């Protein structure tokens, strides 16, 4: 039973990744369920007490609450929580104004109006919530303070009218401040989360995508390859004699070599290509929609660019060359197999004297 209830209340949340929207849908389902239950029960009770007008209003409100829960079944193919939110707010405002007008049961109807500010703020946000709440307060004032109570069916004292109004305005201010603070906190947490997510997908030294980010992009591109029956290629690049650079110049110089090489790679590649630091002194370049022959041309361009641009750092010139292995993936060859082949070709390039590209031509 508990699992069934939770499943019902979480309907629609699975269609959104945004936690703010998922939370809103959950509250809509909760509020719609509670609102439907209460108004339906009170409507039946009013009918049994022969208060027909109140019964009709409550039952109509229960119908609106019910529609807010079922709109994605009755009207839309995809869940739109904005529609449910609008139905709930419309139902609540209509019901509250009627309770102010009629007095409800023993003139206690106006006491329900304090539901309006927090509900409007939650479903409409700060701007929409303030707009809807102030509109409701304006309608309240017109009904309550119209000369000679001509718009009222019930009778209230002036003190009661003003106390409810002052309390409603105070609650509106508090609810608005709370919604503003909540939204600012949510944005702050979201920004931190996005920042940490970005940091987790970038190499802290070279500020280019890391292995994790590249694996995600490889999976995405390979899905396109299979879907469209195309080919993609990868370049696995290793810096020649990088250990000698660290031993001769120090790790500070080695780090600078990695940083400047990353910039050279980015400046050499096409817009659709993606460079990543694969690990240590290895880089991996993704070439979307690129067959092996075209990949070789890109690899040669990269190799020559690195060879012709020695690294300058603190009045020291460090000549750098790279070895490159190429692998390709298509619907019959997976990304893993392409990486394996690129690694094998990289080994052949290093065994063949370094500063060259494999397969295809020699150095």
VENNOR-V72034 format. One record per backbone hydrogen bond with DSSP energy under -1.0 kcal/mol. CO is the residue of the C=O (numbers start at 1). NH is the residue of the N-H. If there is no record, write none. Layout:
BEGIN
co->CO nh->NH
co->CO nh->NH
END
This chain:
BEGIN
co->1 nh->5
co->2 nh->6
co->3 nh->7
co->4 nh->8
co->5 nh->9
co->6 nh->10
co->8 nh->11
co->10 nh->13
co->12 nh->15
co->13 nh->16
co->18 nh->22
co->19 nh->23
co->20 nh->24
co->21 nh->25
co->22 nh->26
co->23 nh->27
co->24 nh->28
co->25 nh->29
co->26 nh->30
co->27 nh->31
co->28 nh->32
co->29 nh->33
co->30 nh->34
co->31 nh->35
co->32 nh->36
co->33 nh->37
co->34 nh->38
co->35 nh->39
co->36 nh->40
co->37 nh->41
co->38 nh->42
co->39 nh->43
co->40 nh->44
co->41 nh->45
co->42 nh->46
co->43 nh->47
co->44 nh->48
co->45 nh->49
co->46 nh->51
co->47 nh->50
co->50 nh->52
co->51 nh->55
co->52 nh->56
co->53 nh->57
co->54 nh->58
co->55 nh->59
co->56 nh->60
co->57 nh->61
co->58 nh->62
co->59 nh->63
co->60 nh->64
co->61 nh->65
co->62 nh->66
co->63 nh->67
co->64 nh->68
co->66 nh->70
co->67 nh->71
co->70 nh->73
co->70 nh->74
co->71 nh->75
co->71 nh->76
co->80 nh->84
co->81 nh->85
co->82 nh->86
co->83 nh->87
co->84 nh->88
co->85 nh->89
co->86 nh->90
co->87 nh->91
co->88 nh->92
co->89 nh->93
co->90 nh->94
co->91 nh->95
co->92 nh->96
co->93 nh->97
co->94 nh->98
co->95 nh->99
co->96 nh->100
co->97 nh->101
co->98 nh->102
co->99 nh->103
co->101 nh->153
co->101 nh->154
co->103 nh->109
co->105 nh->108
co->108 nh->111
co->109 nh->112
co->110 nh->113
co->112 nh->115
co->113 nh->116
co->115 nh->119
co->116 nh->120
co->117 nh->121
co->118 nh->122
co->119 nh->123
co->120 nh->124
co->121 nh->125
co->125 nh->129
co->126 nh->130
co->127 nh->131
co->128 nh->132
co->129 nh->133
co->130 nh->134
co->131 nh->135
co->132 nh->136
co->133 nh->137
co->134 nh->138
co->135 nh->139
co->136 nh->140
co->137 nh->141
co->138 nh->142
co->139 nh->143
co->140 nh->144
co->141 nh->145
co->146 nh->149
co->147 nh->150
co->149 nh->152
co->157 nh->161
co->158 nh->162
co->159 nh->163
co->160 nh->164
co->161 nh->165
co->162 nh->166
co->163 nh->167
co->164 nh->168
co->165 nh->169
co->166 nh->170
co->167 nh->171
co->168 nh->172
co->169 nh->173
co->170 nh->174
co->171 nh->175
co->172 nh->176
co->173 nh->177
co->174 nh->178
co->175 nh->179
co->176 nh->180
co->177 nh->181
co->178 nh->182
co->179 nh->183
co->180 nh->184
co->181 nh->185
co->182 nh->186
co->183 nh->187
co->184 nh->188
co->185 nh->189
co->186 nh->190
co->187 nh->191
co->188 nh->192
co->189 nh->193
co->190 nh->194
co->191 nh->195
co->192 nh->196
co->193 nh->197
co->194 nh->198
co->195 nh->199
co->196 nh->200
co->199 nh->202
co->201 nh->210
co->203 nh->207
co->208 nh->203
co->209 nh->277
co->210 nh->214
co->211 nh->215
co->212 nh->216
co->213 nh->217
co->214 nh->218
co->215 nh->219
co->216 nh->220
co->217 nh->221
co->218 nh->222
co->219 nh->223
co->220 nh->224
co->221 nh->225
co->222 nh->226
co->223 nh->227
co->224 nh->228
co->225 nh->229
co->225 nh->230
co->232 nh->329
co->233 nh->287
co->234 nh->327
co->235 nh->285
co->236 nh->325
co->237 nh->283
co->238 nh->323
co->239 nh->242
co->241 nh->245
co->242 nh->246
co->243 nh->247
co->244 nh->248
co->245 nh->249
co->246 nh->250
co->250 nh->254
co->251 nh->255
co->252 nh->256
co->253 nh->257
co->254 nh->258
co->255 nh->259
co->256 nh->260
co->257 nh->261
co->258 nh->262
co->259 nh->263
co->260 nh->264
co->261 nh->265
co->262 nh->266
co->263 nh->267
co->264 nh->268
co->265 nh->269
co->274 nh->286
co->276 nh->284
co->279 nh->282
co->281 nh->239
co->282 nh->278
co->282 nh->279
co->283 nh->237
co->284 nh->276
co->285 nh->235
co->286 nh->274
co->287 nh->233
co->291 nh->295
co->292 nh->296
co->293 nh->297
co->294 nh->298
co->295 nh->299
co->296 nh->300
co->297 nh->301
co->298 nh->302
co->299 nh->303
co->300 nh->304
co->301 nh->305
co->302 nh->306
co->303 nh->307
co->304 nh->308
co->306 nh->309
co->311 nh->318
co->316 nh->313
co->318 nh->311
co->321 nh->240
co->323 nh->238
co->324 nh->358
co->325 nh->236
co->327 nh->234
co->329 nh->232
co->330 nh->333
co->333 nh->330
co->334 nh->338
co->335 nh->339
co->336 nh->340
co->337 nh->341
co->338 nh->342
co->339 nh->343
co->340 nh->344
co->341 nh->345
co->342 nh->346
co->343 nh->347
co->344 nh->348
co->345 nh->349
co->346 nh->350
co->347 nh->351
co->348 nh->352
co->349 nh->354
co->350 nh->353
co->356 nh->324
co->358 nh->326
END
